[in-house]
Amino acid sequence: MRHWRIVGVLGIAAAGATTLAMIGWIGGYRLNLTSSAAIGLWRIEPTEHSVAVGDTVFICPPATYMFMQAFGRGYLRSGLCPGGLAPLLKTIVAVAGQRVWIGDDVSIDGRPLAASRIHHRDGQGRVIVPFSGGTVPPGYLFLHSSSESSYDSRYFGPIPATGLLGRARPVFTFRP
């Protein structure tokens, strides 16, 4: 009899946790456990006007070979975006018409971008090729994270703004 009571309590707890997770998902809440932004709870807020440089956003990466390869290497997580990828949580650092130069670091329109050192090998020693640089085309965004190990536009280049889910607002976050 005691065994069934424990199973029942665990079942109710699991159902409650699942219900809360679904409500959070539908309400636009996302849990970030990566170093790309502060760890914790974030909310996707709809964009009422165009996004701009400095906005932190949630955006679905396109399901291209490059992103699927990044997923296979563990740079990206699984989620509900095309190709089964999770949305990226990044800051916009360049928009259409801005010039991106890649050297040892990233420069945007001739101004160095803080915390943008380029690495040619990932944490497991595998070769990682940086973006070659150029002008951000119309309808695209160049994304960045100040985390040294972040997989961002330093490596994959500008991505289509059509994948934009909304601005990212921290709800309860911290930096370890």
C-alpha positions in Angstrom: 0.0 0.0 0.0 2.8 2.4 0.9 4.5 1.8 -2.5 1.3 2.9 -4.4 1.1 6.0 -2.3 4.7 7.0 -3.2 4.0 6.3 -6.9 0.9 8.4 -6.7 2.7 11.4 -5.1 5.5 11.2 -7.6 2.9 11.0 -10.5 1.1 14.1 -9.2 4.4 15.9 -8.8 5.5 15.0 -12.3 2.1 16.1 -13.7 2.4 19.4 -11.9 5.9 20.0 -13.1 4.9 19.2 -16.7 1.9 21.5 -16.5 4.1 24.4 -15.2 6.6 23.8 -18.0 3.9 23.8 -20.6 2.4 27.0 -19.2 5.8 28.6 -19.2 6.5 27.5 -22.7 3.2 28.9 -24.0 3.8 32.1 -22.1 7.1 32.6 -23.8 9.4 31.7 -20.9 12.6 29.9 -21.5 15.3 28.6 -19.3 18.9 29.4 -20.3 21.6 27.1 -19.0 24.3 28.2 -21.5 27.1 30.7 -21.1 25.8 32.8 -24.0 23.8 34.9 -21.6 23.1 35.1 -17.9 21.8 31.8 -16.6 18.2 31.6 -15.5 14.7 32.4 -16.7 14.1 34.6 -19.7 10.9 35.7 -21.5 10.4 36.1 -25.2 8.7 39.4 -25.8 7.1 40.2 -29.2 8.8 42.9 -31.2 6.5 45.8 -31.8 9.1 47.6 -33.9 12.3 46.7 -35.6 15.1 45.2 -33.5 18.3 47.2 -33.3 21.9 46.9 -32.3 22.1 46.2 -28.6 18.9 44.2 -28.4 19.2 40.7 -26.9 16.9 38.3 -28.8 15.7 34.8 -29.2 16.2 33.6 -32.8 15.8 30.3 -34.6 18.9 29.4 -36.6 18.2 28.2 -40.1 18.4 24.4 -40.6 21.5 24.6 -42.8 24.3 22.2 -43.1 26.5 24.5 -40.9 24.0 24.6 -38.1 23.3 20.9 -38.2 27.0 20.2 -38.0 27.2 22.6 -35.0 24.4 20.7 -33.4 26.3 17.4 -34.0 29.4 18.9 -32.3 27.3 20.0 -29.3 27.5 23.7 -29.9 23.7 23.9 -30.2 20.9 22.2 -28.3 17.7 20.5 -29.6 14.5 22.4 -29.6 11.4 23.4 -31.6 13.1 25.5 -34.3 13.4 24.2 -37.9 15.7 21.2 -38.0 15.0 20.4 -34.3 17.3 23.1 -33.1 16.8 25.3 -30.0 16.6 29.1 -30.4 19.7 31.1 -29.9 19.9 33.7 -27.2 22.3 36.4 -28.4 22.8 40.2 -28.7 22.5 42.0 -32.0 25.8 43.7 -32.8 25.3 44.6 -36.5 22.4 45.0 -38.9 21.9 45.4 -42.6 24.6 47.6 -44.2 27.1 47.4 -41.4 30.6 46.1 -42.3 32.0 43.2 -40.2 35.8 42.6 -40.2 37.2 39.4 -38.7 40.8 39.2 -37.6 42.0 38.1 -34.2 38.9 39.9 -33.0 35.7 41.3 -34.6 35.3 44.9 -35.7 32.0 46.5 -36.8 32.3 49.5 -39.0 35.9 49.9 -38.0 35.2 49.7 -34.2 36.5 46.8 -32.2 33.8 44.6 -30.6 34.5 43.8 -26.9 34.9 40.2 -25.9 35.1 39.0 -29.5 38.4 37.1 -29.7 38.4 34.5 -32.5 39.4 30.9 -31.8 40.4 28.5 -34.5 39.8 25.4 -32.4 36.9 24.5 -30.2 37.1 23.3 -26.6 37.8 19.7 -27.8 40.6 20.8 -30.2 38.5 20.5 -33.3 39.1 23.0 -36.1 36.4 25.8 -36.2 36.5 28.2 -39.1 35.5 31.8 -38.4 33.2 33.8 -40.7 35.2 35.6 -43.4 33.6 39.0 -42.8 31.7 41.4 -45.1 28.6 43.6 -45.1 25.5 42.4 -43.3 22.9 41.9 -46.1 19.3 43.2 -45.8 17.1 41.0 -43.7 20.0 39.6 -41.7 21.5 40.1 -38.2 25.0 39.6 -36.9 24.8 38.1 -33.4 27.3 38.0 -30.5 27.7 36.8 -27.0 30.4 38.1 -24.7 31.2 34.5 -23.6 34.5 33.4 -25.0 33.2 30.0 -25.9 30.0 31.1 -27.5 29.0 29.8 -31.0 27.8 33.1 -32.6 28.1 35.1 -35.8 31.9 35.2 -35.3 31.7 31.6 -36.7 28.4 31.3 -38.6 28.1 34.9 -40.0 24.9 36.9 -40.3 21.6 34.9 -40.0 18.1 35.6 -41.4 16.0 37.9 -39.3 13.0 35.7 -40.4 13.9 33.4 -37.5 13.4 36.1 -34.9 11.1 35.0 -32.1 11.3 38.3 -30.1 13.4 40.3 -27.7 14.8 38.5 -24.7 14.0 39.9 -21.3 15.6 38.5 -18.1 13.1 37.4 -15.5 15.4 35.7 -12.9 19.0 35.4 -14.0 22.5 35.4 -12.6 26.1 35.2 -13.8 28.1 32.4 -12.2 
